[in-house]
Amino acid sequence: MQKSRESGFLFCNMCSTMLILKSSKYAECPLCKTTRNAQEIIGKDIANVVSDEDIRRELGISLFGEKTQEDTELPKIKKACEKCQHPELVYTTRQTRSADEGQTTYYTCPNCGHRFTEG
């Protein structure tokens, strides 16, 4: 079967309504009654792929629990920056070694952007 590269082969040229195959000879628009030769339609595969991401984007919804980096507020600690002496740092932790060892703490200064690790 031939796969159509045109997006409008199955739609009315006048009003863009989806055509109905009335017989083996012609297709008809149910709205404006325009007819089209069925040979233009018969034998063509119709494929329309819509991903879940397309649907979420169209509806304006995000993944469950998804937060953007701007929405996320990192925890803060009263600890001076090594570079500018700002009194408060934000931090994250990660398990970078084996489970029986402690986590690594990553500090970032919100004032100068200096980053350093501990642990």
Backbone hydrogen bonds, N-H to C=O, Kabsch-Sander energy under -0.5 kcal/mol:
donor,donor_aa,acceptor,acceptor_aa,energy
2,Q,43,G,-0.9
4,S,2,Q,-0.6
4,S,45,D,-0.8
11,F,8,G,-1.5
12,C,17,T,-2.9
16,S,12,C,-1.3
19,L,10,L,-2.5
20,I,28,E,-2.7
22,K,20,I,-1.0
22,K,26,Y,-1.1
23,S,26,Y,-1.7
27,A,36,R,-2.9
28,E,20,I,-3.2
29,C,34,T,-2.5
33,K,29,C,-1.5
36,R,27,A,-2.4
38,A,25,K,-2.1
40,E,37,N,-1.4
41,I,38,A,-1.7
42,I,38,A,-3.1
44,K,41,I,-1.7
45,D,2,Q,-1.7
47,A,45,D,-0.5
50,V,48,N,-0.6
55,I,51,S,-1.8
56,R,52,D,-2.5
57,R,53,E,-2.5
58,E,54,D,-2.4
59,L,55,I,-2.4
60,G,56,R,-1.2
61,I,56,R,-2.2
66,E,63,L,-2.3
71,D,68,T,-0.5
72,T,68,T,-1.2
74,L,72,T,-0.6
77,I,89,L,-2.6
79,K,77,I,-1.6
79,K,87,P,-0.6
81,C,86,H,-2.1
85,Q,81,C,-1.2
89,L,77,I,-2.4
90,V,108,T,-2.5
91,Y,75,P,-1.9
92,T,106,Y,-2.0
94,R,104,T,-2.2
96,T,94,R,-1.1
101,E,98,S,-1.7
104,T,94,R,-3.2
105,T,118,E,-3.0
106,Y,92,T,-3.4
107,Y,105,T,-0.5
107,Y,116,F,-3.2
108,T,90,V,-2.6
109,C,114,H,-2.4
113,G,109,C,-1.7
116,F,107,Y,-1.9
118,E,105,T,-2.2
